[in-house]
Amino acid sequence: MTRHRVRFRGRIAGVGTTSGTRVVVGRWDDSPLGSFADAMVERPDGHRILVAPDPDVARFVAATYEFDEIRVEPFTAIADPYAWRVRSGSLSLDLGFGARTLLGGLLQVVPARVAQAPWWCAATDGVARVVLDGVRTRGETRDRREWYGATDNHRLVRASGTLDGVDLGGLAPVAPPPRFGFSSTPVRPSVTDVVTTIELDRSVRLVGP
């Protein structure tokens, strides 16, 4: 099979809530699927939900990660430098960001071209496993290989919202780690600037009916 690599550039927010629900919101500025935002949600009972803005995103993400339910509904993540306003048909989430973390400061030292390179992600995977419990920077899911190249990291300082009209509570650690793929977000809620590289077969349809 002939394989190729595609890249998604954007930011990922990992959020824990006092209700026990954990949410990972991706806000992607540049990708083969265009600019979009989506969310992966794990409820306290372990039920995993993908909330995607259109069928193309839903199909691609669901083929890369694991979910029990897929929802396709209007989805927006309006951003300013220190906050996101996330809205979909079933999810409402307001996030506030704080200062750059120590990790973010270290990531800033690495040139962006190096930080997003798969060879660098492979080299730093062992460090990520030790320093950030549950976090991996490379791995495999089904027929795909992935590399996460982080370039910055900021603290999340507040969160509020609802899922299916039920209050999520306040900000809490992202624990236990959500089970969407081979890697989780840091336990401490944060937003990470990242370039995700995915290697897959060229026959995989990215857009279409």
Backbone torsions as a table, in degrees:
resi	resn	phi	psi	omega
1	MET	NA	141.9	176.2
2	THR	-88.6	128.6	-176.9
3	ARG	-116.3	158.2	175.7
4	HIS	-147.2	172.5	-178.4
5	ARG	-119.5	139.1	176.2
6	VAL	-122.1	153.1	-176.7
7	ARG	-125.8	141.5	175.8
8	PHE	-119.5	119.3	-179.7
9	ARG	-110.1	128.1	179.3
10	GLY	176.7	-146.5	-178.9
11	ARG	-135.7	144.8	178.5
12	ILE	-121.4	127.2	175.6
13	ALA	-106.2	123.8	176.1
14	GLY	-104.1	119.0	-170.6
15	VAL	-125.9	129.4	167.3
16	GLY	-106.3	151.9	179.5
17	THR	-130.3	157.9	-178.1
18	THR	-68.2	-14.8	175.4
19	SER	-76.7	-13.7	-176.7
20	GLY	98.9	-8.6	176.6
21	THR	-78.4	135.0	175.4
22	ARG	-114.8	140.0	-175.6
23	VAL	-131.8	135.3	172.0
24	VAL	-118.3	114.0	-179.2
25	VAL	-104.8	128.0	174.4
26	GLY	-107.8	131.8	176.1
27	ARG	-121.8	103.5	-168.9
28	TRP	-105.0	116.4	-177.9
29	ASP	-84.2	-28.0	-175.4
30	ASP	-145.0	121.5	-179.6
31	SER	-161.0	166.3	175.4
32	PRO	-63.7	-15.6	179.1
33	LEU	-101.1	11.4	-178.2
34	GLY	85.2	-166.7	177.7
35	SER	-88.0	129.2	-178.5
36	PHE	-160.3	171.1	173.1
37	ALA	-134.4	150.0	178.4
38	ASP	-150.8	174.9	-179.9
39	ALA	-144.4	142.9	171.0
40	MET	-113.0	126.2	-173.7
41	VAL	-123.8	133.0	170.0
42	GLU	-121.0	119.2	179.7
43	ARG	-76.2	166.9	179.9
44	PRO	-57.8	-28.1	-179.7
45	ASP	-83.2	3.1	178.0
46	GLY	92.0	-4.1	179.8
47	HIS	-69.1	124.6	-175.2
48	ARG	-105.6	128.6	-174.6
49	ILE	-123.6	132.5	168.6
50	LEU	-100.6	128.2	174.0
51	VAL	-112.9	112.7	-173.5
52	ALA	-123.8	151.2	-175.4
53	PRO	-81.7	-17.6	-179.6
54	ASP	-159.3	167.1	-176.5
55	PRO	-61.9	-34.0	-179.4
56	ASP	-63.6	-47.1	178.1
57	VAL	-63.7	-44.2	-179.2
58	ALA	-59.2	-45.4	-178.1
59	ARG	-64.8	-44.5	-177.5
60	PHE	-67.1	-47.5	-177.1
61	VAL	-67.9	-40.1	-179.5
62	ALA	-67.4	-24.7	176.5
63	ALA	-82.0	-12.1	-177.4
64	THR	-103.2	-31.5	-177.3
65	TYR	-125.4	178.2	-175.3
66	GLU	-110.0	130.5	179.1
67	PHE	-141.7	156.7	173.8
68	ASP	-97.9	-18.8	-177.1
69	GLU	-151.0	141.0	178.5
70	ILE	-123.0	126.8	178.3
71	ARG	-118.6	126.3	174.4
72	VAL	-107.8	114.8	-175.8
73	GLU	-156.7	158.8	178.9
74	PRO	-51.8	135.7	-173.9
75	PHE	-144.0	128.5	176.5
76	THR	-134.3	149.8	173.5
77	ALA	-137.0	89.0	-178.3
78	ILE	-79.4	129.1	-172.1
79	ALA	-123.0	144.8	161.5
80	ASP	-127.3	179.1	-173.4
81	PRO	-57.7	-24.6	-174.3
82	TYR	-126.8	13.7	-178.8
83	ALA	-159.4	152.2	169.2
84	TRP	-123.9	142.9	173.3
85	ARG	-117.5	100.9	-174.2
86	VAL	-98.7	128.3	-180.0
87	ARG	-140.2	134.6	169.6
88	SER	-143.1	-174.6	179.7
89	GLY	-63.5	-29.7	-175.7
90	SER	-120.4	-14.0	-175.8
91	LEU	-120.5	131.3	173.6
92	SER	-128.9	125.5	-174.6
93	LEU	-147.3	126.5	175.6
94	ASP	-114.7	123.8	-175.3
95	LEU	-121.5	140.0	175.5
96	GLY	-119.4	133.1	-177.3
97	PHE	-103.8	148.4	178.9
98	GLY	-113.7	-146.7	-174.8
99	ALA	-72.8	161.6	173.3
100	ARG	-63.8	138.5	179.0
101	THR	-81.0	170.4	174.0
102	LEU	-58.9	-41.7	176.6
103	LEU	-59.3	-43.6	178.9
104	GLY	-59.9	-39.6	177.5
105	GLY	-62.5	-40.6	178.2
106	LEU	-67.4	-39.6	179.3
107	LEU	-63.9	-33.3	-179.2
108	GLN	-65.6	-22.7	-179.5
109	VAL	-71.5	-29.8	-176.8
110	VAL	-81.3	126.8	177.3
111	PRO	-55.3	138.6	-175.3
112	ALA	-56.5	-38.3	-178.8
113	ARG	-63.3	-34.2	177.7
114	VAL	-76.3	-45.2	-174.8
115	ALA	-59.6	-32.2	-177.1
116	GLN	-93.3	-1.5	-178.8
117	ALA	-75.4	134.3	179.4
118	PRO	-54.3	-36.5	-179.6
119	TRP	-64.7	-34.9	178.0
120	TRP	-71.1	-41.9	177.6
121	CYS	-59.6	-39.8	177.9
122	ALA	-65.6	-39.0	-178.5
123	ALA	-69.0	-31.9	-176.5
124	THR	-92.4	-2.9	-175.8
125	ASP	-60.0	-42.1	-180.0
126	GLY	-62.9	-38.7	178.5
127	VAL	-66.5	-43.9	-179.2
128	ALA	-60.2	-39.4	-179.1
129	ARG	-61.6	-37.5	-176.1
130	VAL	-81.1	-45.0	-173.2
131	VAL	-80.2	-37.2	-176.0
132	LEU	-121.7	97.5	-175.4
133	ASP	-55.0	124.0	178.1
134	GLY	90.0	-12.2	-176.9
135	VAL	-89.8	132.3	174.6
136	ARG	-125.5	149.7	177.6
137	THR	-110.4	-0.5	171.9
138	ARG	-153.3	155.5	178.8
139	GLY	174.4	-177.5	-180.0
140	GLU	-127.0	141.0	174.7
141	THR	-133.3	115.5	-179.7
142	ARG	55.5	-118.3	-177.1
143	ASP	-98.5	18.4	-173.4
144	ARG	-125.5	149.5	173.3
145	ARG	-113.3	145.0	-177.2
146	GLU	-134.3	149.8	173.7
147	TRP	-134.9	133.2	178.1
148	TYR	-108.7	114.9	179.2
149	GLY	-107.2	99.4	-178.1
150	ALA	-84.5	140.3	179.9
151	THR	-122.4	-10.7	178.3
152	ASP	-165.6	162.2	-179.0
153	ASN	-155.6	130.1	177.9
154	HIS	-126.4	150.7	177.9
155	ARG	-70.6	146.7	165.0
156	LEU	-93.0	130.9	-175.7
157	VAL	-113.4	-13.1	176.1
158	ARG	-157.9	151.0	177.0
159	ALA	-154.3	141.8	174.5
160	SER	-153.9	155.0	178.7
161	GLY	165.2	-172.0	-179.8
162	THR	-139.2	154.8	170.9
163	LEU	-128.5	121.7	-176.4
164	ASP	54.0	36.1	177.0
165	GLY	80.8	-0.4	-179.0
166	VAL	-100.8	132.0	-177.5
167	ASP	-62.7	135.2	-179.2
168	LEU	-88.0	-12.9	-176.5
169	GLY	84.7	-166.6	-177.2
170	GLY	-92.6	-175.1	-177.5
171	LEU	-70.4	138.8	-179.7
172	ALA	-149.1	166.2	175.7
173	PRO	-57.1	151.9	177.7
174	VAL	-83.3	77.5	-173.9
175	ALA	-146.9	138.2	-4.2
176	PRO	-67.3	162.9	-178.7
177	PRO	-58.7	132.5	177.4
178	PRO	-65.0	150.3	-171.0
179	ARG	-110.9	66.5	179.3
180	PHE	-97.2	-30.3	-177.0
181	GLY	-159.0	-157.7	-176.9
182	PHE	-74.8	-16.4	-177.3
183	SER	-126.4	155.2	174.3
184	SER	-118.4	176.9	172.9
185	THR	-88.1	165.2	176.0
186	PRO	-57.0	150.0	178.8
187	VAL	-61.5	-39.8	177.0
188	ARG	-75.9	123.9	-178.7
189	PRO	-55.3	133.8	-177.2
190	SER	-161.8	169.1	173.6
191	VAL	-120.9	131.8	-173.7
192	THR	-120.6	130.7	170.8
193	ASP	-78.7	129.3	-171.1
194	VAL	-149.0	149.6	168.1
195	VAL	-115.9	115.3	179.3
196	THR	-99.2	121.2	177.5
197	THR	-105.7	127.6	-179.7
198	ILE	-122.0	126.9	176.7
199	GLU	-102.3	127.7	-177.1
200	LEU	-151.8	170.1	-179.7
201	ASP	-69.5	141.1	-178.5
202	ARG	-64.2	-18.2	-178.9
203	SER	-76.1	-12.7	-178.6
204	VAL	-68.6	125.3	-179.7
205	ARG	-78.2	125.7	178.7
206	LEU	-88.8	-39.3	178.7
207	VAL	-134.3	155.7	177.4
208	GLY	136.7	179.6	-176.9
209	PRO	-68.1	NA	NA
